[in-house]
Amino acid sequence: MRAHLLIATIPFLLAFMPLNGDLNTEYYYNLKFMKDSGPPRAVEMVRIDNLARKMPVASKGILFTYRNRTAGHVHIAGNFSDWTPRPMERSEKGVWYYFLDSPDTSRLITYKFSVDGIWVQDPENPDLEDDGCGSYLSLARPVNSDTGRRLTYRFISRTIVEFRIYRPDAKFVALVGDFNHWNPENDLLKKGSDGIWRARKQLREGTHLYRYVIDGEWLPDTYNSISATDRTGMLCSVIVVGRTGVTAP
């Protein structure tokens, strides 16, 4: 499906390609009429005004959005700007947006929004990192990275862990371990629009064994390189809490 909005007075269009979507499908629309916000997404910007200037028309980057009809000013800042706030533009529907042109595709982007002078994390992006000051930074993965498919757990704080697994076709994912009596009903993961299942859990300090239950099948955490067997000889993944504070790769 492709809808073209080629209006001479429109300064640019957006070819919208979700990070987890089908890259063969492109959706064209003008950012000034954007109705919905969402997590960061890979896009290709098509600048109609550059056609007459014989300048590059298309450029790839990351689109950041934030929905707030009542805000007077919204800025974005992150490691891509050395944490210098950059102004975001507002659509007619109250969606603020910022296009990061040609980002470093090997770099993990950390960012926050400043809404009328108050710093907030991206409310529609579940990928967060503890900033060490009692709050969180929002994360945007490199556009050309496949890390979204090679996920394992990460620490949110010293004892709070976010368990993550990329299984876009799964119907049910649960976390089981020695911390919840290996009961699949205790800790269910929630699937995001990016195909990643997530669950946050506070664990006691020490070493824990865990597995995932995916559509009835018990499996270790594929991208956690540390494993061990339990009393029955079943292969389990291992997480050490409260000693390192360093997330698995």
N, C-alpha and C positions, 0 to 999 in steps of 0.2 A: 504494500500500500504506500503510495507516495502522493502527497498533495503539494502543489507548487503555488506559492504566493509571490508572484513576481510583480511587485508594484514599484514604480520608479521612485516614489518618495520614501520608500523604506530603506534605511541605511544598511541593514544587513539582515541576513536570515541565518537560521541555525539548522544544521543537519545533525539530528539528535540521535546518539548511539549509546544506550545504557551499557555500563561496564559488564553487566552480566547478560546482556541480551544478544539477539541475532545481529551480527555486524553487517549482514547483507540487507537489513531493513533500515531505512532512513526516514525520519519524520521531519518535515520542514514546517517551521512556523516562525513568526516574528516575536522576538523576546518582549517587545512592548505589550504584547497581548497574552503573555504567559499567565496561566490560571493556577498552576499547581507547582509547589516546591517539592524538593526531594533531596536525597543524599547526593554527594558529588558524582558527576557522571562524565564520561568521555564524550566529547562532541567534536564536530567539524564545523567551523564557522565559515559561512559563505557570505562574503562582503560584496553586495551588489554595486556599491558606490565605487569599488576599485576597478570595475569592468571598463569604465570610460577612461580611467587613468592608466590603464595597461599595467596595473600593479597586481601582485598575487591576490587571487580571489579567495582561496580556501586556506584555512589554518586550523590545525588540530590543537585541542587543549582540554581543560577541565572546567565545567560549569558548576558554580556554587550558587545555591538558592536559599532564600529565607523568607517565609511568609509572615508578614506583619503589616496590617492595614493602618495601624495607628502610629507607627514609628515615624519620627521626623527625619532621622538620619541613621543609616546603617553602614558600618564599615566592616571589612574583613582584614585580618592580619594573620600572618603565619611565618613559618621559616622561609617561605618563598619570597617574602618581602622584608626579611630581617625584622619582622614583627612591627613594621611601620604600617599603620592602618591605611587601607585603600578604600575609597568610597564605592559603594554598590549602587546600581541603578534600580529604580522601582518601576514595575510594570503597572499597567492601568488596573490590574486586579489585585494589587497589593503584594506582589512577589518581588522581593529584592534579589538582584542577580549580579554575579561577577564572573567574567570569563578570563581564566588564566591561560594566556596564549603560550604554546610551545613549552610546557614545563619540562624539567629534568625528569626523564622517564625512569631513571634509576633511583629516584629519591622518594622516600616516604614523606608526604606533606602533613604537617601539623598546623592547625588553624583554629581561630575563634572568631565570633562575630561581636562587634561592639554596637549595641542598640541604644541609641541616645545616651552614649557614654557608659553604658553598663555592659560588661563582658559576659557573654553567654556561649555555651557550647552549641553545636548544631543540633537542634532538637530532633531532626529527622535522620541523623546519622548515628547508628548504634556502635560504630567503631570508635572507641575512645581510649585515651591514655591518661593515667594519673599525672597531673602536672607538678606534684610534690608540694602544692600549696593549698590543699583541701578542695581542689576542683579538678576539672578534666579538660584535656585538649581533644578536639575532634581530629580524625585521621582520614586522609585520602590516599589510597594506594596508587602506585605508579600506573599510568594509563596502559603501558605495554607490558605490565608485569602479570605473571600467572600466579602470584602469591595467593590470590583469592581462592585457588584450588588446592593449595598446599598449606592449609591452616592447621594449627594445633592450638592448645590453650595459651592464654597470656595472663599475666598478673595485672589486675586493676589497682590493687594496693597490696600490702604485705601478705594479707591472708584472704583477700577476695580474688577469685580466679574466674575468668571468663573462658568457658569451654566452647570451642568453635570447630565446626566441621563442614566442609563443602559437599553437600549431597543434594543437588537441585531436584532430583527425581524421587527422593525419598518421601514417604507419607508419614513416617513416625520415627523420631529419634529421641532416645532417652539416655541419660547418664547414669551409670551404675558404678558403685565402688565400695570399698570398705567403710566409707564415710556415710553411706545411706543404706547399709545392710543389703547391698546388691539388688535393690528393689526398683524395677523399671518405672514404677508409678510415682516415685518420689521426686525425681528431677527431670522434667521434660524440657527439651530444647525447643525453641521457637524459630521457625523458618522466616528469613528475611527475603525481600524481593530480589536480593543478589544471589539467592540459592544457598546462602550460608545459614546453618542452624547455630543458635547461640543460647547459652544459659550461664548465668552468674551464680556463684556459690561461695559462701565463706567456709573455709576449711581450717581445722586446727593445725597448728604447726607440727611438722613431722613429714614422714614419707607415706604416701597413699598409693594404692593400686586402683585402677579404674578401667572401664571399658565403655563402649557405646552399644546400645541396642538399636539397630536400624532395621525397621520393618520386620522385627522378630529375630534378626540375626545378631548374635553377640560378637563384636569385633573390637580389637584394640585400636588405639588412636594411631592412624597410619603414619602421620608426620611427627610424632613424638619418638625421638630416637632412643629413649630410655624405656626398657621393658623388663619384666620379670614374670615368673610363674607363681600362681597362688597354690594353696594346699592341694588342689585337685589336679594341678599340672596345666591349668588353663593359662595361656599367654595373656598378660595384662600390661597396660601402659603404667608408667610410674611418674608421679609428680611429687616434688619436694617443696613444702610450703614453709615460709618464714625464715629460710636460711639464705636464699640467694636474691629473691626479688627480681630475677632476670627471666624473662619469658623464653620459652622454647622457640627455636627459629621457625 
